[in-house]
Amino acid sequence: MRTSTDTQDGDGGVVPELAAVAEAKRELARREEVAVRRARHQGLSWAEIGTLLGVTRQTMHRKYRKVG
């Protein structure tokens, strides 16, 4: 039985590409968390961090409330 994951395009397939995207997203999330923690420890407000990342203060606080 063939599934959609069995089909590959001419350049190596979409499955490895999607796996690479997923890994890049995980790495970016780790980098963001470290940067947010450092920014908070250096005294930046949630609003300042949110502005730099293109989201609201509320979003930053909700996502990283345990950071401090």
Secondary structure, DSSP 4 states (H G I P E B T S, - for coil): ---TTT---TTS-HHHHHHHHHHHHHHHHHHHHHHHHHHHHTT--HHHHHHHHTS-HHHHHHHHTTT-
